[in-house]
Amino acid sequence: MSEQMSDQEQVEMLKRWWKEYGIPVLTGVLIFLAASYAYNYWHSNKVSQQATASYMYSEFLGLSEASKTNEANALAASLQKDYKCTPYAGLAALFEAKQAVLERRLDVARQKLQWVMDNSSQRELRDLARERKERINRELKKRMG
């Protein structure tokens, strides 16, 4: 008996292997391709969302500096509604809280800071909002007591 298999034997062996392992191999390849596509789509979407939020935040700052309060507030509201998973929404709310403190509207400032604490994806922003809200609460206690 020869040690080398004939072409016919090799074809038969390949057919047996394909019958036993073909479907699982194809399934694995398809799962990998689908997962890869899904991840790339998700990543691309996230990058696009970050870029849009960054642009909106830049516009918000420009409008705030130009004292266009209504337009700035509308942009901040849009950031906080549609892009709250980005850090820019929290930054806009912190900026609004600062403006409210400067205008002595402490209740509005507390609401904005609470929004950051409840919604920001950035731990640092949540901590900063908590600290600022505590300062406002201490100030209100001093005034009342």
OpenMM code with the backbone's topology and positions (N, CA, C; nanometers):
from openmm import Vec3, app, unit

residues = "MET SER GLU GLN MET SER ASP GLN GLU GLN VAL GLU MET LEU LYS ARG TRP TRP LYS GLU TYR GLY ILE PRO VAL LEU THR GLY VAL LEU ILE PHE LEU ALA ALA SER TYR ALA TYR ASN TYR TRP HIS SER ASN LYS VAL SER GLN GLN ALA THR ALA SER TYR MET TYR SER GLU PHE LEU GLY LEU SER GLU ALA SER LYS THR ASN GLU ALA ASN ALA LEU ALA ALA SER LEU GLN LYS ASP TYR LYS CYS THR PRO TYR ALA GLY LEU ALA ALA LEU PHE GLU ALA LYS GLN ALA VAL LEU GLU ARG ARG LEU ASP VAL ALA ARG GLN LYS LEU GLN TRP VAL MET ASP ASN SER SER GLN ARG GLU LEU ARG ASP LEU ALA ARG GLU ARG LYS GLU ARG ILE ASN ARG GLU LEU LYS LYS ARG MET GLY".split()
positions = [
    Vec3(0.0836, -0.1172, 0.0000),
    Vec3(0.0000, 0.0000, 0.0000),
    Vec3(0.0886, 0.1242, 0.0000),
    Vec3(0.0560, 0.2185, -0.0799),
    Vec3(0.1418, 0.3348, -0.0891),
    Vec3(0.1078, 0.4337, 0.0223),
    Vec3(0.2097, 0.5098, 0.0635),
    Vec3(0.1888, 0.6075, 0.1698),
    Vec3(0.1163, 0.7306, 0.1188),
    Vec3(0.1235, 0.7569, -0.0057),
    Vec3(0.0542, 0.8713, -0.0622),
    Vec3(-0.0873, 0.8295, -0.1026),
    Vec3(-0.1802, 0.9186, -0.0721),
    Vec3(-0.3183, 0.8900, -0.1095),
    Vec3(-0.3387, 0.9300, -0.2553),
    Vec3(-0.4253, 0.8596, -0.3162),
    Vec3(-0.4576, 0.8942, -0.4546),
    Vec3(-0.5426, 1.0209, -0.4549),
    Vec3(-0.5553, 1.0810, -0.5689),
    Vec3(-0.6370, 1.2012, -0.5815),
    Vec3(-0.7805, 1.1740, -0.5392),
    Vec3(-0.8306, 1.0597, -0.5754),
    Vec3(-0.9680, 1.0225, -0.5411),
    Vec3(-0.9828, 1.0138, -0.3894),
    Vec3(-0.8862, 0.9550, -0.3201),
    Vec3(-0.8917, 0.9424, -0.1749),
    Vec3(-0.8850, 1.0802, -0.1080),
    Vec3(-0.8033, 1.1683, -0.1622),
    Vec3(-0.7930, 1.3027, -0.1066),
    Vec3(-0.9257, 1.3782, -0.1229),
    Vec3(-0.9904, 1.3622, -0.2369),
    Vec3(-1.1192, 1.4260, -0.2617),
    Vec3(-1.2232, 1.3709, -0.1651),
    Vec3(-1.2243, 1.2409, -0.1453),
    Vec3(-1.3190, 1.1786, -0.0523),
    Vec3(-1.2952, 1.2274, 0.0907),
    Vec3(-1.1686, 1.2394, 0.1294),
    Vec3(-1.1349, 1.2868, 0.2640),
    Vec3(-1.1805, 1.4324, 0.2814),
    Vec3(-1.1601, 1.5141, 0.1802),
    Vec3(-1.2035, 1.6532, 0.1852),
    Vec3(-1.3554, 1.6625, 0.1938),
    Vec3(-1.4269, 1.5790, 0.1201),
    Vec3(-1.5732, 1.5786, 0.1252),
    Vec3(-1.6217, 1.5409, 0.2646),
    Vec3(-1.5589, 1.4413, 0.3250),
    Vec3(-1.5979, 1.4010, 0.4611),
    Vec3(-1.5733, 1.5156, 0.5602),
    Vec3(-1.4567, 1.5791, 0.5467),
    Vec3(-1.4235, 1.6903, 0.6361),
    Vec3(-1.5254, 1.8031, 0.6181),
    Vec3(-1.5565, 1.8363, 0.4925),
    Vec3(-1.6517, 1.9432, 0.4652),
    Vec3(-1.7893, 1.9105, 0.5217),
    Vec3(-1.8319, 1.7848, 0.5087),
    Vec3(-1.9621, 1.7419, 0.5600),
    Vec3(-1.9669, 1.7566, 0.7112),
    Vec3(-1.8556, 1.7274, 0.7767),
    Vec3(-1.8518, 1.7318, 0.9230),
    Vec3(-1.8293, 1.8741, 0.9764),
    Vec3(-1.7418, 1.9506, 0.9136),
    Vec3(-1.7021, 2.0803, 0.9686),
    Vec3(-1.7389, 2.2011, 0.8823),
    Vec3(-1.7929, 2.1825, 0.7669),
    Vec3(-1.8199, 2.2934, 0.6749),
    Vec3(-1.9162, 2.3974, 0.7289),
    Vec3(-2.0306, 2.3517, 0.7785),
    Vec3(-2.1334, 2.4442, 0.8295),
    Vec3(-2.0807, 2.5234, 0.9510),
    Vec3(-2.0204, 2.4590, 1.0504),
    Vec3(-1.9677, 2.5377, 1.1627),
    Vec3(-1.8607, 2.6395, 1.1203),
    Vec3(-1.7747, 2.6026, 1.0266),
    Vec3(-1.6720, 2.6957, 0.9800),
    Vec3(-1.7365, 2.8150, 0.9111),
    Vec3(-1.8307, 2.7891, 0.8202),
    Vec3(-1.8997, 2.8993, 0.7525),
    Vec3(-1.9771, 2.9867, 0.8506),
    Vec3(-2.0417, 2.9243, 0.9472),
    Vec3(-2.1157, 3.0003, 1.0481),
    Vec3(-2.0211, 3.0902, 1.1261),
    Vec3(-1.9086, 3.0377, 1.1657),
    Vec3(-1.8103, 3.1174, 1.2387),
    Vec3(-1.7598, 3.2352, 1.1577),
    Vec3(-1.7320, 3.2111, 1.0317),
    Vec3(-1.6845, 3.3196, 0.9442),
    Vec3(-1.7927, 3.4263, 0.9296),
    Vec3(-1.9177, 3.3849, 0.9103),
    Vec3(-2.0274, 3.4811, 0.8954),
    Vec3(-2.0498, 3.5606, 1.0236),
    Vec3(-2.0411, 3.4946, 1.1376),
    Vec3(-2.0562, 3.5657, 1.2651),
    Vec3(-1.9449, 3.6682, 1.2817),
    Vec3(-1.8232, 3.6279, 1.2495),
    Vec3(-1.7102, 3.7204, 1.2597),
    Vec3(-1.7296, 3.8409, 1.1688),
    Vec3(-1.7706, 3.8182, 1.0451),
    Vec3(-1.7908, 3.9287, 0.9510),
    Vec3(-1.9028, 4.0217, 0.9974),
    Vec3(-2.0114, 3.9641, 1.0471),
    Vec3(-2.1237, 4.0459, 1.0952),
    Vec3(-2.0817, 4.1287, 1.2166),
    Vec3(-2.0098, 4.0680, 1.3098),
    Vec3(-1.9644, 4.1400, 1.4289),
    Vec3(-1.8665, 4.2510, 1.3909),
    Vec3(-1.7799, 4.2224, 1.2970),
    Vec3(-1.6835, 4.3224, 1.2515),
    Vec3(-1.7549, 4.4410, 1.1864),
    Vec3(-1.8522, 4.4134, 1.1020),
    Vec3(-1.9294, 4.5198, 1.0387),
    Vec3(-2.0052, 4.6013, 1.1435),
    Vec3(-2.0680, 4.5339, 1.2378),
    Vec3(-2.1454, 4.6033, 1.3415),
    Vec3(-2.0550, 4.6939, 1.4250),
    Vec3(-1.9381, 4.6433, 1.4624),
    Vec3(-1.8461, 4.7251, 1.5415),
    Vec3(-1.8000, 4.8465, 1.4614),
    Vec3(-1.7637, 4.8273, 1.3352),
    Vec3(-1.7190, 4.9405, 1.2526),
    Vec3(-1.8293, 5.0432, 1.2346),
    Vec3(-1.9526, 4.9978, 1.2174),
    Vec3(-2.0661, 5.0892, 1.2045),
    Vec3(-2.0850, 5.1675, 1.3339),
    Vec3(-2.0830, 5.0982, 1.4467),
    Vec3(-2.1007, 5.1626, 1.5772),
    Vec3(-1.9902, 5.2650, 1.6008),
    Vec3(-1.8660, 5.2268, 1.5740),
    Vec3(-1.7524, 5.3161, 1.5961),
    Vec3(-1.7622, 5.4397, 1.5063),
    Vec3(-1.7948, 5.4210, 1.3809),
    Vec3(-1.8089, 5.5324, 1.2879),
    Vec3(-1.9198, 5.6272, 1.3329),
    Vec3(-2.0311, 5.5705, 1.3774),
    Vec3(-2.1430, 5.6501, 1.4255),
    Vec3(-2.1035, 5.7301, 1.5492),
    Vec3(-2.0297, 5.6665, 1.6394),
    Vec3(-1.9872, 5.7341, 1.7623),
    Vec3(-1.8924, 5.8498, 1.7300),
    Vec3(-1.7986, 5.8279, 1.6403),
    Vec3(-1.7048, 5.9335, 1.6005),
    Vec3(-1.7801, 6.0494, 1.5365),
    Vec3(-1.8757, 6.0182, 1.4501),
    Vec3(-1.9554, 6.1221, 1.3853),
    Vec3(-2.0357, 6.2013, 1.4881),
    Vec3(-2.0931, 6.1312, 1.5846),
    Vec3(-2.1717, 6.1972, 1.6885),
    Vec3(-2.0828, 6.2890, 1.7733),
    Vec3(-1.9632, 6.2433, 1.8072),
    Vec3(-1.8700, 6.3251, 1.8843),
    Vec3(-1.8324, 6.4510, 1.8064),
    Vec3(-1.8062, 6.4357, 1.6773),
    Vec3(-1.7672, 6.5509, 1.5954),
    Vec3(-1.8801, 6.6532, 1.5870),
    Vec3(-2.0013, 6.6063, 1.5688),
    Vec3(-2.1158, 6.6969, 1.5619),
    Vec3(-2.1354, 6.7692, 1.6944),
    Vec3(-2.1259, 6.6954, 1.8042),
    Vec3(-2.1419, 6.7566, 1.9363),
    Vec3(-2.0303, 6.8577, 1.9635),
    Vec3(-1.9107, 6.8271, 1.9206),
    Vec3(-1.7987, 6.9199, 1.9382),
    Vec3(-1.8244, 7.0502, 1.8632),
    Vec3(-1.8708, 7.0378, 1.7398),
    Vec3(-1.9023, 7.1570, 1.6602),
    Vec3(-2.0136, 7.2386, 1.7270),
    Vec3(-2.1171, 7.1701, 1.7735),
    Vec3(-2.2285, 7.2395, 1.8389),
    Vec3(-2.1819, 7.3106, 1.9652),
    Vec3(-2.0948, 7.2457, 2.0420),
    Vec3(-2.0436, 7.3071, 2.1648),
    Vec3(-1.9613, 7.4314, 2.1319),
    Vec3(-1.8815, 7.4231, 2.0269),
    Vec3(-1.8030, 7.5393, 1.9837),
    Vec3(-1.8956, 7.6546, 1.9453),
    Vec3(-2.0016, 7.6234, 1.8729),
    Vec3(-2.1006, 7.7247, 1.8362),
    Vec3(-2.1682, 7.7815, 1.9611),
    Vec3(-2.1988, 7.6946, 2.0568),
    Vec3(-2.2611, 7.7370, 2.1825),
    Vec3(-2.1720, 7.8386, 2.2541),
    Vec3(-2.0422, 7.8093, 2.2618),
    Vec3(-1.9503, 7.9018, 2.3286),
    Vec3(-1.9439, 8.0356, 2.2551),
    Vec3(-1.9400, 8.0284, 2.1222),
    Vec3(-1.9375, 8.1524, 2.0442),
    Vec3(-2.0625, 8.2361, 2.0652),
    Vec3(-2.1768, 8.1728, 2.0657),
    Vec3(-2.3025, 8.2447, 2.0885),
    Vec3(-2.3089, 8.3010, 2.2303),
    Vec3(-2.2573, 8.2255, 2.3262),
    Vec3(-2.2565, 8.2732, 2.4651),
    Vec3(-2.1686, 8.3965, 2.4790),
    Vec3(-2.0514, 8.3942, 2.4174),
    Vec3(-1.9606, 8.5088, 2.4237),
    Vec3(-2.0191, 8.6302, 2.3526),
    Vec3(-2.0976, 8.6057, 2.2501),
    Vec3(-2.1604, 8.7156, 2.1751),
    Vec3(-2.2904, 8.7613, 2.2413),
    Vec3(-2.3200, 8.7070, 2.3581),
    Vec3(-2.4410, 8.7415, 2.4346),
    Vec3(-2.5694, 8.7112, 2.3587),
    Vec3(-2.5658, 8.6092, 2.2763),
    Vec3(-2.6866, 8.5640, 2.2064),
    Vec3(-2.7462, 8.4494, 2.2894),
    Vec3(-2.8055, 8.4886, 2.3995),
    Vec3(-2.8495, 8.3940, 2.5011),
    Vec3(-2.9533, 8.2956, 2.4507),
    Vec3(-3.0526, 8.3417, 2.3782),
    Vec3(-3.1593, 8.2524, 2.3317),
    Vec3(-3.1043, 8.1428, 2.2403),
    Vec3(-3.0182, 8.1830, 2.1459),
    Vec3(-2.9602, 8.0859, 2.0538),
    Vec3(-2.8679, 7.9886, 2.1274),
    Vec3(-2.7902, 8.0432, 2.2211),
    Vec3(-2.6990, 7.9587, 2.3000),
    Vec3(-2.7775, 7.8583, 2.3831),
    Vec3(-2.8850, 7.9044, 2.4452),
    Vec3(-2.9676, 7.8138, 2.5261),
    Vec3(-3.0311, 7.7047, 2.4408),
    Vec3(-3.0726, 7.7399, 2.3195),
    Vec3(-3.1313, 7.6398, 2.2295),
    Vec3(-3.0279, 7.5342, 2.1906),
    Vec3(-2.9046, 7.5778, 2.1633),
    Vec3(-2.7993, 7.4821, 2.1299),
    Vec3(-2.7663, 7.3930, 2.2492),
    Vec3(-2.7592, 7.4526, 2.3682),
    Vec3(-2.7307, 7.3738, 2.4883),
    Vec3(-2.8407, 7.2704, 2.5115),
    Vec3(-2.9652, 7.3111, 2.4932),
    Vec3(-3.0769, 7.2181, 2.5104),
    Vec3(-3.0680, 7.1042, 2.4091),
    Vec3(-3.0303, 7.1371, 2.2866),
    Vec3(-3.0155, 7.0337, 2.1839),
    Vec3(-2.9023, 6.9378, 2.2187),
    Vec3(-2.7912, 6.9911, 2.2661),
    Vec3(-2.6802, 6.9047, 2.3092),
    Vec3(-2.7253, 6.8106, 2.4208),
    Vec3(-2.7969, 6.8661, 2.5180),
    Vec3(-2.8381, 6.7867, 2.6329),
    Vec3(-2.9465, 6.6857, 2.5978),
    Vec3(-3.0215, 6.7136, 2.4930),
    Vec3(-3.1270, 6.6205, 2.4523),
    Vec3(-3.0735, 6.5129, 2.3577),
    Vec3(-3.0018, 6.5568, 2.2546),
    Vec3(-2.9628, 6.4656, 2.1472),
    Vec3(-2.8224, 6.4079, 2.1606),
    Vec3(-2.7374, 6.4698, 2.2420),
    Vec3(-2.5981, 6.4263, 2.2516),
    Vec3(-2.5538, 6.4099, 2.3967),
    Vec3(-2.6461, 6.3672, 2.4826),
    Vec3(-2.6111, 6.3609, 2.6239),
    Vec3(-2.5054, 6.2559, 2.6558),
    Vec3(-2.4780, 6.1652, 2.5635),
    Vec3(-2.3736, 6.0657, 2.5871),
    Vec3(-2.2341, 6.1223, 2.5588),
    Vec3(-2.2280, 6.2466, 2.5099),
    Vec3(-2.0981, 6.3086, 2.4842),
    Vec3(-2.0624, 6.4009, 2.6006),
    Vec3(-1.9343, 6.4278, 2.6201),
    Vec3(-1.8963, 6.5194, 2.7279),
    Vec3(-1.9406, 6.6630, 2.7011),
    Vec3(-1.9687, 6.6960, 2.5759),
    Vec3(-2.0045, 6.8332, 2.5415),
    Vec3(-2.1382, 6.8759, 2.6017),
    Vec3(-2.2297, 6.7839, 2.6174),
    Vec3(-2.3580, 6.8163, 2.6793),
    Vec3(-2.3370, 6.8566, 2.8250),
    Vec3(-2.2548, 6.7806, 2.8949),
    Vec3(-2.2244, 6.8139, 3.0345),
    Vec3(-2.1498, 6.9451, 3.0465),
    Vec3(-2.0556, 6.9699, 2.9554),
    Vec3(-1.9814, 7.0961, 2.9579),
    Vec3(-2.0742, 7.2151, 2.9341),
    Vec3(-2.1680, 7.1992, 2.8422),
    Vec3(-2.2641, 7.3071, 2.8158),
    Vec3(-2.3506, 7.3329, 2.9391),
    Vec3(-2.3942, 7.2268, 3.0049),
    Vec3(-2.4759, 7.2434, 3.1256),
    Vec3(-2.3952, 7.3098, 3.2367),
    Vec3(-2.2686, 7.2739, 3.2513),
    Vec3(-2.1834, 7.3389, 3.3512),
    Vec3(-2.1671, 7.4873, 3.3202),
    Vec3(-2.1496, 7.5196, 3.1935),
    Vec3(-2.1367, 7.6594, 3.1534),
    Vec3(-2.2653, 7.7353, 3.1848),
    Vec3(-2.3789, 7.6724, 3.1542),
    Vec3(-2.5073, 7.7365, 3.1853),
    Vec3(-2.5242, 7.7571, 3.3353),
    Vec3(-2.4800, 7.6605, 3.4135),
    Vec3(-2.4889, 7.6731, 3.5589),
    Vec3(-2.4026, 7.7901, 3.6069),
    Vec3(-2.2842, 7.8037, 3.5499),
    Vec3(-2.1959, 7.9149, 3.5865),
    Vec3(-2.2628, 8.0484, 3.5556),
    Vec3(-2.3228, 8.0586, 3.4358),
    Vec3(-2.3912, 8.1822, 3.3983),
    Vec3(-2.5077, 8.2104, 3.4934),
    Vec3(-2.5799, 8.1069, 3.5307),
    Vec3(-2.6931, 8.1245, 3.6223),
    Vec3(-2.6454, 8.1735, 3.7583),
    Vec3(-2.5321, 8.1237, 3.8061),
    Vec3(-2.4765, 8.1699, 3.9342),
    Vec3(-2.4391, 8.3171, 3.9231),
    Vec3(-2.3752, 8.3548, 3.8138),
    Vec3(-2.3361, 8.4949, 3.7947),
    Vec3(-2.4579, 8.5867, 3.7904),
    Vec3(-2.5700, 8.5339, 3.7429),
    Vec3(-2.6944, 8.6116, 3.7362),
    Vec3(-2.7789, 8.5942, 3.8624),
    Vec3(-2.7236, 8.5257, 3.9607),
    Vec3(-2.7905, 8.5015, 4.0900),
    Vec3(-2.9191, 8.4195, 4.0757),
    Vec3(-2.9238, 8.3331, 3.9760),
    Vec3(-3.0370, 8.2418, 3.9582),
    Vec3(-2.9915, 8.1044, 4.0065),
    Vec3(-2.9822, 8.0902, 4.1381),
    Vec3(-2.9226, 7.9704, 4.1971),
    Vec3(-3.0074, 7.8448, 4.1750),
    Vec3(-3.1382, 7.8603, 4.1682),
    Vec3(-3.2225, 7.7430, 4.1431),
    Vec3(-3.1970, 7.6852, 4.0038),
    Vec3(-3.1786, 7.7735, 3.9048),
    Vec3(-3.1477, 7.7285, 3.7689),
    Vec3(-3.0110, 7.6603, 3.7676),
    Vec3(-2.9154, 7.7202, 3.8380),
    Vec3(-2.7815, 7.6613, 3.8452),
    Vec3(-2.7869, 7.5217, 3.9069),
    Vec3(-2.8637, 7.5076, 4.0141),
    Vec3(-2.8762, 7.3752, 4.0786),
    Vec3(-2.9385, 7.2738, 3.9840),
    Vec3(-3.0379, 7.3153, 3.9054),
    Vec3(-3.1005, 7.2236, 3.8091),
    Vec3(-3.0014, 7.1780, 3.7030),
    Vec3(-2.9221, 7.2714, 3.6519),
    Vec3(-2.8225, 7.2363, 3.5503),
    Vec3(-2.7167, 7.1420, 3.6081),
    Vec3(-2.6735, 7.1702, 3.7289),
    Vec3(-2.5732, 7.0847, 3.7924),
    Vec3(-2.6305, 6.9456, 3.8210),
    Vec3(-2.7566, 6.9406, 3.8604),
    Vec3(-2.8209, 6.8109, 3.8833),
    Vec3(-2.8310, 6.7328, 3.7530),
    Vec3(-2.8570, 6.8028, 3.6425),
    Vec3(-2.8620, 6.7356, 3.5126),
    Vec3(-2.7279, 6.6703, 3.4830),
    Vec3(-2.6201, 6.7422, 3.5072),
    Vec3(-2.4867, 6.6858, 3.4829),
    Vec3(-2.4653, 6.5636, 3.5707),
    Vec3(-2.5028, 6.5732, 3.6970),
    Vec3(-2.4851, 6.4611, 3.7896),
    Vec3(-2.5658, 6.3389, 3.7450),
    Vec3(-2.6821, 6.3616, 3.6900),
    Vec3(-2.7708, 6.2522, 3.6503),
    Vec3(-2.7392, 6.1946, 3.5113),
    Vec3(-2.6812, 6.2752, 3.4232),
    Vec3(-2.6715, 6.2341, 3.2831),
    Vec3(-2.5321, 6.2251, 3.2236),
    Vec3(-2.4356, 6.2898, 3.2828),
    Vec3(-2.3037, 6.2933, 3.2196),
    Vec3(-2.2382, 6.1550, 3.2206),
    Vec3(-2.1727, 6.1236, 3.1094),
    Vec3(-2.1000, 5.9973, 3.1005),
    Vec3(-1.9595, 6.0109, 3.1580),
    Vec3(-1.9198, 6.1327, 3.1912),
    Vec3(-1.7855, 6.1603, 3.2431),
    Vec3(-1.7897, 6.1737, 3.3952),
    Vec3(-1.7196, 6.0844, 3.4625),
    Vec3(-1.7173, 6.0865, 3.6092),
    Vec3(-1.6649, 6.2191, 3.6620),
    Vec3(-1.5626, 6.2749, 3.5955),
    Vec3(-1.5035, 6.4006, 3.6398),
    Vec3(-1.6047, 6.5148, 3.6356),
    Vec3(-1.6869, 6.5175, 3.5311),
    Vec3(-1.7890, 6.6221, 3.5209),
    Vec3(-1.8963, 6.6036, 3.6283),
    Vec3(-1.9339, 6.4793, 3.6544),
    Vec3(-2.0322, 6.4541, 3.7606),
    Vec3(-1.9787, 6.4988, 3.8958),
    Vec3(-1.8521, 6.4686, 3.9225),
    Vec3(-1.7908, 6.5092, 4.0491),
    Vec3(-1.7829, 6.6613, 4.0612),
    Vec3(-1.7455, 6.7277, 3.9538),
    Vec3(-1.7379, 6.8737, 3.9537),
    Vec3(-1.8762, 6.9342, 3.9778),
    Vec3(-1.9772, 6.8797, 3.9130),
    Vec3(-2.1135, 6.9298, 3.9318),
    Vec3(-2.1596, 6.9088, 4.0762),
    Vec3(-2.1266, 6.7946, 4.1326),
    Vec3(-2.1643, 6.7665, 4.2717),
    Vec3(-2.0983, 6.8680, 4.3663),
    Vec3(-1.9709, 6.8940, 4.3439),
    Vec3(-1.8984, 6.9896, 4.4278),
    Vec3(-1.9579, 7.1295, 4.4151),
    Vec3(-1.9874, 7.1714, 4.2951),
    Vec3(-2.0449, 7.3044, 4.2742),
    Vec3(-2.1849, 7.3150, 4.3333),
    Vec3(-2.2620, 7.2099, 4.3226),
    Vec3(-2.3967, 7.2118, 4.3802),
    Vec3(-2.3902, 7.2199, 4.5327),
    Vec3(-2.2936, 7.1510, 4.5913),
    Vec3(-2.2761, 7.1588, 4.7366),
    Vec3(-2.2397, 7.3013, 4.7794),
    Vec3(-2.1568, 7.3691, 4.7014),
    Vec3(-2.1222, 7.5089, 4.7309),
    Vec3(-2.2463, 7.5970, 4.7267),
    Vec3(-2.3290, 7.5772, 4.6259),
    Vec3(-2.4517, 7.6563, 4.6163),
    Vec3(-2.5419, 7.6282, 4.7354),
    Vec3(-2.5550, 7.5003, 4.7725),
    Vec3(-2.6387, 7.4652, 4.8879),
    Vec3(-2.5865, 7.5294, 5.0156),
    Vec3(-2.4530, 7.5305, 5.0331),
    Vec3(-2.3950, 7.5959, 5.1527),
    Vec3(-2.4242, 7.7460, 5.1515),
    Vec3(-2.4135, 7.8074, 5.0357),
    Vec3(-2.4420, 7.9509, 5.0228),
    Vec3(-2.5882, 7.9803, 5.0572),
    Vec3(-2.6781, 7.8953, 5.0089),
    Vec3(-2.8209, 7.9156, 5.0385),
    Vec3(-2.8483, 7.8961, 5.1874),
    Vec3(-2.7802, 7.8006, 5.2503),
    Vec3(-2.7973, 7.7807, 5.3949),
    Vec3(-2.7500, 7.9032, 5.4734),
    Vec3(-2.6358, 7.9609, 5.4313),
    Vec3(-2.5841, 8.0798, 5.4995),
    Vec3(-2.6840, 8.1937, 5.4901),
    Vec3(-2.7429, 8.2110, 5.3753),
    Vec3(-2.8394, 8.3198, 5.3549),
    Vec3(-2.9633, 8.3018, 5.4396),
    Vec3(-3.0047, 8.1763, 5.4572),
    Vec3(-3.1269, 8.1496, 5.5320),
    Vec3(-3.1013, 8.1443, 5.6821),
    Vec3(-2.9816, 8.1099, 5.7216),
    Vec3(-2.9555, 8.0872, 5.8637),
    Vec3(-2.8625, 8.1841, 5.9155),
] * unit.nanometer
topology = app.Topology()
chain = topology.addChain("A")
for resn in residues:
    res = topology.addResidue(resn, chain)
    for name in ("N", "CA", "C"):
        topology.addAtom(name, app.Element.getBySymbol(name[0]), res)
